[in-house]
């Protein structure tokens, strides 16, 4: 399975926020934001910070996609 944060980027658009806005408000590192942009794994702590900042659930920001073989 692979991770996708496309839902997070769509949510930011809906809330009229930039990735930088999210980084500053959620107090996450630039390197962590880069990982999110590359659909790489980040800690659960980071995801919880994002959810608290955006007032949403995990399923609103992350999606597990089945890899087609």
C-alpha positions as CSV (number, residue, x, y, z in Angstrom):
1,X,0.0,0.0,0.0
2,X,1.1,3.5,-0.6
3,X,0.2,6.7,1.3
4,X,-1.4,9.7,-0.4
5,X,-1.9,13.2,1.1
6,X,-4.0,14.5,-1.8
7,X,-6.9,14.9,0.6
8,X,-4.8,17.2,2.7
9,X,-3.9,19.4,-0.2
10,X,-7.5,19.7,-1.3
11,X,-8.5,20.5,2.2
12,X,-5.9,23.3,2.3
13,X,-7.4,24.7,-0.9
14,X,-10.9,24.6,0.6
15,X,-9.7,26.4,3.7
16,X,-7.8,29.0,1.6
17,X,-4.5,28.0,3.3
18,X,-1.0,27.5,1.8
19,X,1.4,24.8,2.8
20,X,3.5,27.4,4.6
21,X,0.4,28.5,6.6
22,X,-0.1,24.9,7.6
23,X,3.5,24.5,8.6
24,X,3.5,27.5,10.8
25,X,0.1,26.9,12.4
26,X,0.7,23.2,13.0
27,X,4.3,23.8,14.1
28,X,5.8,21.2,11.8
29,X,9.3,21.3,10.3
30,X,10.0,22.2,6.7
31,X,11.5,18.8,6.2
32,X,8.3,17.2,7.4
33,X,6.3,19.3,4.9
34,X,8.6,18.1,2.2
35,X,7.9,14.5,3.2
36,X,4.2,15.1,3.0
37,X,4.6,16.7,-0.4
38,X,6.4,13.5,-1.6
39,X,3.7,11.2,-0.1
40,X,6.3,9.8,2.3
41,X,5.5,8.5,5.8
42,X,5.4,11.0,8.7
43,X,4.9,10.3,12.4
44,X,1.4,10.0,13.9
45,X,2.3,13.1,16.1
46,X,2.6,15.2,12.9
47,X,-0.7,13.9,11.5
48,X,-2.5,14.7,14.9
49,X,-1.0,18.2,14.8
50,X,-2.4,18.7,11.3
51,X,-5.8,17.4,12.2
52,X,-6.0,19.6,15.3
53,X,-5.0,22.6,13.2
54,X,-7.5,21.9,10.5
55,X,-10.2,20.6,12.8
56,X,-10.6,17.4,10.9
57,X,-10.0,13.6,11.1
58,X,-7.2,11.5,9.9
59,X,-9.3,10.2,7.0
60,X,-9.6,13.8,5.8
61,X,-5.9,14.2,5.3
62,X,-4.4,10.8,4.5
63,X,-5.5,8.0,2.2
64,X,-4.0,4.5,1.8
65,X,-3.9,3.4,-1.8
66,X,-3.6,-0.2,-3.0
67,X,-0.7,-0.6,-5.3
68,X,-1.7,-2.4,-8.5
69,X,0.6,-5.2,-9.5
